[in-house]
Amino acid sequence: MSLEKELEARSGGVCELCGSSEGLSALEVAPSDGSASQAIYVCSTCTSQIQNPDSMDETHFNCLNDSMWNETPAVQVMSYRLLHALNRQDLVDMMYMEEDVKAWADAGLPDENALVYKDANGVTLQAGDTVVITKDLDVKGTGFTAKRGTAVRNIGLVANDDQHIEGRVNGVKIHILTKYLKKS
């Protein structure tokens, strides 16, 4: 039996989140092995909102009040993740999941403790990016000034410090405050 057919039989031909019967398709709940036990049957509205979290309609996802109690672990995991994304901690606290299902659900959540490096304009920096210095900076211990407008290529992120990056200026590896940089 195909994945779609198996999910359709399990769900009774309706979206496992909102109950709609329009535009249904299979959606794997990552990390997934591709089996029906790690996928859900959802409508096109739920799918588009899951895939584009910035466009989530909290009103549409009032249906999670019911789907969070579904006995299918994949549905529980997706409900848990969506409730987290919607900041509905009151409902998350009410959920009960087996330890392995909870671990699966937590594996798909963004790491809240991850450092985010941002330049002077608030643009997120990644290792390997090229940045431009926005202010003349005296480089301690080297006797030169890193001039405004100097491009620093292939930057590195300083571990446990989102205010600094590493880069080479005039062949010397230095740490630079992110508030004096802009991504190019």
C-alpha positions as CSV (number, residue, x, y, z in Angstrom):
1,M,0.0,0.0,0.0
2,S,1.4,3.4,-0.9
3,L,2.1,6.1,1.7
4,E,-0.8,8.3,0.6
5,K,-3.3,5.4,0.7
6,E,-2.1,4.3,4.1
7,L,-2.4,7.8,5.5
8,E,-5.8,8.3,3.9
9,A,-7.0,5.1,5.5
10,R,-5.6,6.1,8.9
11,S,-7.1,9.6,8.8
12,G,-10.5,8.7,7.4
13,G,-9.8,10.9,4.4
14,V,-9.5,14.2,6.3
15,C,-6.6,16.4,7.4
16,E,-5.2,15.1,10.6
17,L,-4.7,18.6,12.0
18,C,-7.8,20.6,11.0
19,G,-10.3,18.0,9.6
20,S,-10.6,19.5,6.1
21,S,-11.1,17.2,3.2
22,E,-9.7,19.5,0.5
23,G,-6.3,19.2,-1.1
24,L,-4.9,16.4,1.1
25,S,-1.4,15.1,0.8
26,A,1.3,13.4,2.8
27,L,3.8,15.4,4.8
28,E,6.8,13.8,6.4
29,V,7.5,14.9,10.0
30,A,11.3,15.3,10.1
31,P,13.5,13.6,11.0
32,S,11.6,10.8,9.1
33,D,12.3,7.4,7.7
34,G,9.6,7.9,5.0
35,S,7.1,5.6,6.7
36,A,3.5,6.3,7.4
37,S,4.2,6.3,11.1
38,Q,6.4,9.3,10.6
39,A,4.1,11.3,8.3
40,I,0.8,13.0,8.5
41,Y,-2.1,13.5,6.1
42,V,-2.8,17.3,5.8
43,C,-4.7,19.8,3.7
44,S,-3.0,22.3,1.5
45,T,-3.8,25.2,3.9
46,C,-2.0,23.4,6.8
47,T,0.9,22.4,4.5
48,S,1.5,25.9,3.2
49,Q,1.5,27.3,6.8
50,I,3.8,24.6,8.1
51,Q,6.2,25.3,5.3
52,N,6.0,29.1,5.6
53,P,5.9,29.7,9.4
54,D,6.0,33.5,8.9
55,S,2.5,33.3,7.3
56,M,0.9,31.2,10.1
57,D,-2.7,32.0,10.8
58,E,-3.3,31.3,14.5
59,T,-7.0,31.3,14.0
60,H,-6.7,28.4,11.5
61,F,-4.6,26.5,14.0
62,N,-7.2,26.6,16.8
63,C,-7.8,23.1,15.5
64,L,-4.6,22.1,17.4
65,N,-6.8,22.1,20.6
66,D,-8.2,18.8,19.2
67,S,-5.3,17.3,17.2
68,M,-2.8,17.6,20.1
69,W,-4.8,14.7,21.7
70,N,-4.5,12.5,18.6
71,E,-3.1,9.0,19.4
72,T,-0.8,9.1,16.3
73,P,2.7,10.1,17.4
74,A,3.4,12.0,14.1
75,V,0.3,14.1,14.6
76,Q,1.2,14.8,18.3
77,V,4.7,15.9,17.2
78,M,3.5,18.3,14.5
79,S,0.9,19.7,16.9
80,Y,3.6,20.2,19.5
81,R,5.9,22.0,17.1
82,L,3.1,24.2,15.8
83,L,2.0,25.2,19.3
84,H,5.6,26.1,20.0
85,A,5.7,28.2,16.9
86,L,2.5,30.0,17.9
87,N,3.8,30.6,21.4
88,R,0.9,28.6,22.9
89,Q,2.8,27.4,26.0
90,D,-0.5,26.9,27.8
91,L,-1.5,24.1,25.4
92,V,2.1,22.7,25.2
93,D,2.1,22.3,28.9
94,M,-1.2,20.2,28.8
95,M,0.2,17.8,26.2
96,Y,1.3,14.3,27.2
97,M,3.7,12.3,25.0
98,E,5.9,9.3,25.5
99,E,9.5,10.1,26.1
100,D,10.6,9.0,22.6
101,V,7.9,11.0,21.0
102,K,8.8,14.0,23.0
103,A,12.4,13.7,22.0
104,W,11.3,13.5,18.3
105,A,9.2,16.6,18.8
106,D,12.0,18.5,20.4
107,A,14.4,17.5,17.7
108,G,12.5,19.6,15.2
109,L,12.4,22.8,17.3
110,P,14.9,25.6,16.6
111,D,17.7,25.8,19.2
112,E,16.7,28.7,21.5
113,N,20.3,28.9,22.8
114,A,21.9,29.2,19.4
115,L,23.9,32.5,19.1
116,V,22.8,34.8,16.3
117,Y,25.6,37.1,14.9
118,K,24.2,40.4,13.4
119,D,26.0,43.2,11.7
120,A,25.4,47.0,12.4
121,N,22.2,46.8,10.3
122,G,20.8,43.8,12.0
123,V,21.6,41.4,9.1
124,T,22.5,37.9,10.2
125,L,26.1,36.9,9.7
126,Q,27.3,33.4,8.8
127,A,30.7,31.8,8.8
128,G,32.3,32.4,5.4
129,D,30.5,35.7,4.7
130,T,32.2,38.9,3.5
131,V,31.8,42.0,5.6
132,V,32.9,45.6,5.3
133,I,34.3,47.6,8.3
134,T,32.2,50.7,8.9
135,K,34.6,52.7,11.2
136,D,38.4,53.1,11.3
137,L,39.6,50.6,14.0
138,D,42.9,50.6,15.8
139,V,44.2,47.1,15.9
140,K,45.8,46.5,19.3
141,G,49.3,45.0,19.2
142,T,49.8,45.4,15.5
143,G,50.5,49.1,14.9
144,F,48.0,49.6,12.1
145,T,44.5,50.8,11.7
146,A,41.8,48.8,9.9
147,K,40.4,51.4,7.6
148,R,36.7,52.0,7.1
149,G,35.5,50.3,3.9
150,T,38.0,47.4,4.2
151,A,36.5,44.1,3.1
152,V,37.0,41.2,5.4
153,R,36.4,37.9,3.5
154,N,35.6,34.5,4.8
155,I,34.9,35.5,8.3
156,G,34.7,33.1,11.3
157,L,32.3,33.2,14.2
158,V,33.8,33.5,17.7
159,A,32.4,30.7,19.8
160,N,30.1,31.7,22.7
161,D,30.4,35.5,21.8
162,D,27.9,36.9,19.3
163,Q,29.4,40.3,19.5
164,H,32.7,39.4,17.7
165,I,33.8,37.8,14.5
166,E,37.3,36.7,13.3
167,G,38.8,37.9,10.1
168,R,42.0,38.7,8.4
169,V,43.0,42.4,7.8
170,N,46.4,43.1,6.2
171,G,47.2,39.4,6.7
172,V,46.7,39.5,10.4
173,K,43.9,37.5,12.0
174,I,41.9,39.7,14.4
175,H,38.6,39.9,16.3
176,I,36.2,42.6,15.3
177,L,33.1,43.8,17.0
178,T,30.0,43.1,14.9
179,K,28.6,46.6,15.5
180,Y,31.4,48.0,13.3
181,L,30.6,45.7,10.4
182,K,28.1,45.4,7.6
183,K,27.5,42.4,5.4
184,S,28.4,43.0,1.8
